[in-house]
């Protein structure tokens, strides 16, 4: 078919070249944004006297009709159009005639696609943020429920010190809170309108770019027309933020997978988020957690791809930049799906509280507190460290825990131990005496929960 840009050419584009060059298969995703941008542009053109009010009204009515017909399925976006911009403009001309040919006055496909991508990205940031907020609400509810659920805290995947499940989940609450902050930063930084920049050097028409920006909800117009059409920083920033979200989801999924194993048995994943084995009837596999973990690499790949695409591009627009869309669309859809599924999975998980508590007790997570006990009774820390090390070796040899040793056994290792050692190394004491901001005690965690509630109420 003849192209909207075909006047310079004397023969049709080879079909293979046309197919390779076309973007309609994927950029149709922002057909609504293209129509929204066209509405703002034509209103601005009429305001500036570049179009008559009648021409404006004809074009707006035509755009309304296209939108309604695409929504209803009456009008199909097909591959006979090179891109979504061609689809909208060609259909507009078919419907209203010569007035439709004036829609493109004062703009280029370069600033048009830059606008559409920004509008689409901005809309999707809002949807991702809403999903993250729901996840945070879910995590906060779990924190309230498990403030007395004791478990081991780990370093190097070794049991280290006793904490609560609330404390552990709270760490992820902070991660996903930062993810929302990153999205907010990106949205604020990208929220400037490129429309009116033309192909790269603006236009001789007396456009009111501030008005266009206002109509589209931007903070203002971009300030350099070359940068406007060549900028994909916001795509890179978004993919970086999405990669970080996936990294956080993947870390939590890795822990859930470990906790779900026969060796740990900390959690039972709901049947709706598990699968079985085709040959082993006893298996209940954490497939959703594994898939989220696996899809993290897919989102990382999108980030590396766009960084690689952009690294050698001279100013201003280059066709390479068309490669920003498919991978961004895929990454956005992947992240949205993963957040939603992860939220459902964790909200339905059952925690085996007794198993978790016994794991903390039998893992010598209170060894540091035993050393602190000796220090508080006048033993130098280095000597206390060595005494408790011998104590742990003794327990390992006897296949027991510090809590279960008799006072006589404890005194054989150090005469400083007295009856109050048992209270000092109980999980409850170990946790509750850690009351500094961010620590696992009930007092500290209640403050964190209240702060989390206040944050969610105001965001």
C-alpha positions in Angstrom: 0.0 0.0 0.0 1.1 3.6 -0.5 2.8 5.1 2.6 2.0 8.3 4.3 5.6 9.2 3.6 5.7 7.9 0.1 5.9 11.1 -2.0 9.7 11.0 -2.3 9.7 7.5 -3.6 9.1 6.2 -7.1 8.3 2.6 -6.4 6.7 0.5 -3.7 8.8 -0.8 -0.8 9.7 -4.5 -1.1 7.3 -6.5 1.0 10.0 -8.1 3.0 11.5 -4.7 3.8 8.1 -3.4 4.6 7.4 -6.2 7.1 10.8 -5.8 8.7 10.3 -2.0 9.0 6.7 -2.1 10.2 5.9 -1.8 13.9 2.1 -2.2 13.9 2.2 -5.7 15.4 3.5 -4.2 18.7 3.0 -0.5 18.7 -0.8 -1.0 18.3 -0.6 -1.5 22.1 -0.7 2.3 22.5 -3.5 3.1 20.1 -5.4 4.9 22.9 -2.3 7.1 23.7 -1.9 7.9 20.0 -5.5 9.1 19.8 -5.2 11.1 23.0 -2.1 12.8 21.7 -3.8 13.6 18.4 -6.8 15.1 20.3 -4.5 17.4 22.3 -2.5 18.3 19.2 -5.6 19.3 17.1 -7.0 21.3 20.0 -3.8 23.2 20.2 -3.7 23.8 16.4 -7.2 25.3 16.5 -6.3 27.4 19.5 -3.4 28.8 17.5 -5.5 29.5 14.5 -3.6 26.9 12.4 -6.9 25.0 12.0 -10.4 26.3 12.0 -12.8 25.3 14.7 -14.8 23.4 12.2 -11.7 21.4 11.1 -11.0 20.8 14.8 -14.5 19.5 15.4 -14.4 17.2 12.4 -11.1 15.7 13.4 -12.2 15.2 17.0 -15.4 13.6 15.9 -13.4 11.3 13.6 -11.0 10.4 16.4 -13.9 9.6 18.7 -15.4 7.3 16.1 -12.2 5.5 15.5 -11.8 5.0 19.3 -15.3 3.7 19.7 -15.0 1.3 16.8 -11.7 -0.1 18.0 -13.1 -0.6 21.5 -16.2 -2.4 20.1 -14.2 -4.5 17.7 -15.9 -3.0 14.7 -12.5 -1.6 13.5 -9.6 -3.9 13.5 -5.9 -2.8 13.7 -4.3 -4.9 10.9 -0.9 -5.4 9.3 -1.8 -3.4 6.2 -0.8 -0.3 8.2 2.9 0.3 8.9 2.4 1.6 12.4 -0.3 2.8 14.8 0.2 6.4 13.7 -0.6 5.4 10.1 -3.6 3.4 11.2 -5.2 6.3 13.0 -4.4 8.9 10.3 -5.4 6.8 7.4 -8.7 5.8 9.0 -9.3 9.4 9.9 -8.9 10.6 6.3 -11.1 7.8 5.1 -13.9 9.0 7.4 -13.7 12.8 7.2 -11.8 13.5 4.0 -9.4 16.4 3.6 -9.7 17.7 7.1 -8.1 14.5 8.3 -5.0 15.3 6.3 -4.4 18.4 8.5 -4.1 16.4 11.7 -0.3 15.9 11.2 0.4 19.6 10.7 3.3 20.7 12.9 4.3 17.3 14.1 6.5 14.3 13.0 6.2 10.6 13.6 9.4 11.1 15.6 7.8 13.4 18.3 4.5 11.5 17.9 6.1 8.1 18.9 8.1 9.8 21.6 4.8 11.1 23.0 2.9 7.8 22.7 5.7 5.9 24.4 5.8 8.4 27.3 2.0 8.4 27.7 2.0 4.6 27.7 4.9 4.3 30.1 3.3 6.8 32.4 0.0 4.9 32.4 1.7 1.6 33.1 3.8 3.1 36.0 0.5 3.9 37.6 -0.8 0.3 37.2 2.5 -1.2 38.5 2.4 1.1 41.5 -1.1 0.0 42.3 -0.1 -3.6 42.3 2.9 -2.9 44.5 0.7 -1.0 46.9 -1.7 -4.1 47.2 1.4 -6.3 47.8 2.5 -3.9 50.6 -0.9 -4.0 52.1 -0.8 -7.8 52.0 2.7 -7.9 53.6 1.6 -5.5 56.3 -1.4 -7.7 57.2 1.0 -10.6 57.5 3.3 -8.6 59.7 0.4 -7.8 62.1 -0.5 -11.5 62.3 3.0 -12.9 62.9 4.5 -10.6 65.4 5.0 -13.5 67.9 6.0 -16.1 65.3 9.6 -16.9 66.1 12.1 -18.1 63.5 15.8 -18.1 62.8 17.4 -15.2 61.1 20.1 -16.1 58.6 23.4 -14.9 57.3 25.3 -17.0 54.7 22.2 -19.3 54.8 23.4 -20.3 58.3 21.1 -19.8 61.3 22.3 -16.6 63.0 20.0 -15.0 65.5 16.3 -15.4 66.5 13.9 -13.0 64.9 10.1 -13.0 64.1 8.4 -13.7 60.8 7.1 -10.1 61.1 10.7 -8.8 61.2 11.6 -11.0 58.1 8.6 -9.9 56.1 9.2 -6.3 57.1 12.5 -6.4 55.3 10.6 -7.0 52.1 8.1 -4.3 52.9 11.0 -1.9 52.9 12.3 -3.2 49.5 8.9 -2.9 47.8 8.4 0.5 49.4 11.6 1.7 47.7 10.4 0.2 44.5 7.3 2.5 44.6 9.5 5.5 45.4 11.7 4.7 42.3 8.6 4.5 40.1 7.4 7.9 41.5 10.9 9.4 40.8 10.8 8.1 37.2 7.3 9.4 36.6 8.2 12.9 37.9 11.4 13.1 35.8 9.8 11.8 32.6 6.7 13.9 32.8 7.5 16.5 30.1 5.8 16.6 26.7 7.9 16.0 23.5 5.0 16.8 21.1 5.9 19.8 19.0 9.5 18.9 18.6 9.0 17.8 15.1 11.4 15.4 13.5 14.3 17.0 15.5 14.3 20.8 15.0 10.9 22.0 15.9 8.6 23.6 13.4 7.8 27.0 11.8 4.2 26.7 12.9 3.3 28.8 15.9 2.6 25.9 18.2 1.7 26.4 21.9 3.7 23.5 23.4 2.8 24.6 27.0 -0.9 24.2 26.1 -0.4 20.8 24.6 1.6 19.6 27.6 -1.2 20.9 29.9 -3.9 19.1 28.0 -2.0 15.8 28.3 -1.2 16.2 32.0 2.5 16.9 31.7 4.4 19.3 33.9 5.5 21.2 30.8 7.1 20.8 27.4 10.6 19.3 26.9 13.2 22.0 26.3 15.4 20.6 23.5 13.8 19.2 20.4 16.7 16.9 19.5 16.7 15.4 22.9 13.0 15.1 22.9 12.9 12.7 20.0 16.1 10.9 20.9 15.4 10.4 24.6 14.7 6.9 25.9 16.2 7.5 29.4 12.8 7.0 30.9 12.5 3.6 29.3 15.9 2.6 30.6 15.0 3.9 34.1 11.7 2.1 34.1 13.4 -1.2 33.0 16.0 -0.7 35.7 13.3 -0.2 38.3 11.3 -3.2 37.0 14.5 -5.3 37.2 14.9 -4.3 40.8 11.3 -5.2 41.5 11.9 -8.6 40.0 15.1 -9.0 42.0 13.2 -8.4 45.2 10.4 -10.8 44.2 13.0 -13.4 43.2 14.8 -13.1 46.5 11.6 -13.7 48.4 10.6 -16.5 46.1 14.0 -18.2 46.7 13.3 -18.1 50.4 9.8 -19.5 50.0 11.2 -22.3 47.8 13.7 -23.1 50.6 11.1 -22.8 53.3 8.8 -25.1 51.3 11.5 -27.9 51.1 11.2 -31.1 53.1 14.3 -30.0 55.1 12.7 -26.8 56.3 8.9 -27.2 56.2 8.4 -23.6 57.3 5.5 -23.0 54.9 2.8 -24.8 53.0 2.0 -23.2 49.7 -1.7 -23.2 48.8 -2.7 -25.8 46.2 -3.8 -23.0 43.8 -0.2 -21.9 43.6 1.5 -25.3 43.4 1.7 -28.2 41.0 2.4 -31.9 41.3 4.8 -34.3 39.6 3.7 -36.5 36.6 5.4 -39.5 38.1 6.0 -38.8 41.8 2.7 -38.5 43.7 4.2 -37.1 46.9 5.5 -34.0 45.2 4.0 -30.5 45.7 6.1 -28.1 43.7 6.4 -24.3 44.3 6.0 -23.6 40.6 4.8 -20.0 40.8 7.7 -19.0 43.1 10.1 -20.8 40.7 8.6 -19.1 37.6 8.8 -15.6 39.2 12.4 -16.4 40.0 12.9 -17.5 36.4 11.2 -14.6 34.7 13.6 -12.2 36.5 16.2 -12.9 33.9 13.7 -12.1 31.2 13.2 -8.6 32.6 17.0 -8.1 33.1 17.4 -9.0 29.4 15.1 -6.2 28.4 17.2 -3.7 30.3 20.5 -4.9 28.8 18.9 -4.9 25.4 17.8 -1.2 25.4 21.1 -0.1 27.0 22.9 -1.9 24.1 20.6 -0.4 21.5 21.0 3.1 22.7 24.7 3.1 23.5 25.9 4.0 20.0 23.1 6.2 18.6 24.0 9.6 17.3 21.5 12.4 17.6 18.7 12.6 16.9 16.1 9.9 16.0 17.3 6.6 14.6 15.2 3.6 13.5 17.1 1.4 16.0 14.9 3.1 18.7 11.9 1.2 17.4 13.4 -1.7 19.4 12.5 0.0 22.7 8.8 -1.1 22.4 8.5 -4.9 22.3 10.9 -5.6 25.1 9.4 -2.8 27.3 5.9 -4.1 26.7 7.0 -7.6 27.5 8.8 -6.5 30.7 5.9 -4.5 31.9 3.4 -7.4 31.3 5.8 -9.8 33.0 6.3 -7.7 36.1 2.6 -7.0 36.5 1.8 -10.7 36.2 4.5 -11.6 38.7 3.5 -9.1 41.3 -0.2 -10.2 41.1 0.6 -13.9 41.3 3.2 -13.4 44.1 0.7 -11.4 46.1 -1.9 -14.2 45.8 0.7 -16.8 46.7 2.0 -15.2 49.9 -1.5 -14.2 51.1 -2.6 -17.8 51.0 0.6 -19.5 52.4 0.3 -21.2 55.8 3.2 -20.9 58.2 4.2 -23.8 60.5 4.9 -21.7 63.5 6.1 -24.6 65.8 8.5 -25.8 63.2 10.0 -22.4 62.7 10.4 -21.8 66.4 12.1 -25.2 66.9 14.4 -24.4 64.0 15.5 -21.2 65.8 15.9 -23.0 69.1 17.9 -25.9 67.7 20.1 -23.8 65.5 22.0 -22.0 68.3 20.5 -18.7 67.2 20.7 -17.7 70.9 24.5 -18.3 71.1 25.2 -14.5 70.8 22.8 -13.9 73.7 24.6 -16.6 75.8 27.8 -14.7 75.2 26.1 -11.4 76.1 25.0 -13.1 79.3 28.6 -13.9 80.3 29.7 -10.4 79.4 27.0 -8.9 81.6 28.4 -11.1 84.4 31.9 -9.7 84.0 33.5 -12.1 81.5 35.5 -10.3 78.8 33.8 -10.6 75.4 36.6 -12.6 73.7 36.6 -15.1 76.6 32.8 -15.3 76.4 33.0 -15.9 72.7 35.3 -18.9 73.3 33.2 -20.3 76.1 30.0 -20.2 74.0 31.9 -21.8 71.1 32.8 -24.7 73.4 29.2 -24.8 74.6 27.9 -25.2 71.0 30.4 -28.0 70.3 29.2 -29.8 73.4 25.6 -29.4 72.3 26.4 -30.7 68.9 28.1 -33.7 70.4 25.1 -34.4 72.6 22.6 -33.5 69.8 20.8 -31.0 72.0 20.4 -27.2 72.4 21.7 -24.6 74.8 18.2 -24.3 76.3 18.0 -28.0 77.1 21.3 -28.4 78.9 21.2 -28.8 82.7 22.6 -26.1 84.9 25.3 -28.6 85.9 26.3 -29.1 82.3 26.5 -25.3 81.7 28.6 -24.8 84.9 31.1 -27.4 83.7 31.8 -25.2 80.8 31.6 -21.9 82.8 30.9 -21.5 86.5 29.5 -18.0 85.7 26.2 -19.6 84.4 23.3 -19.4 86.9 19.6 -20.3 86.8 18.8 -17.0 85.0 20.7 -18.2 81.9 17.5 -20.0 80.7 15.4 -16.9 80.6 18.3 -14.9 79.1 18.6 -17.3 76.1 14.9 -18.0 75.6 13.7 -17.0 72.1 11.2 -14.5 73.6 14.0 -12.8 75.6 16.4 -12.8 72.7 13.9 -11.1 70.5 12.1 -8.8 73.0 15.2 -7.2 74.4 16.2 -5.9 70.9 14.2 -2.7 70.9 16.2 -0.3 68.8 14.4 1.1 65.7 14.1 -1.6 63.1 14.9 -4.5 65.5 12.6 -7.5 65.9 11.0 -6.9 69.3 7.3 -6.5 69.5 7.8 -2.8 70.5 10.0 -2.0 67.5 7.9 -4.0 65.1 4.6 -2.3 66.2 6.3 1.0 65.5 7.3 -0.2 62.0 3.7 -1.5 61.4 2.2 1.8 62.4 4.7 3.7 60.2 3.8 1.3 57.3 0.1 2.0 57.8 0.7 5.7 57.7 2.8 5.4 54.6 0.1 3.4 52.7 -2.7 5.8 53.8 -0.8 8.7 52.4 0.5 7.2 49.1 
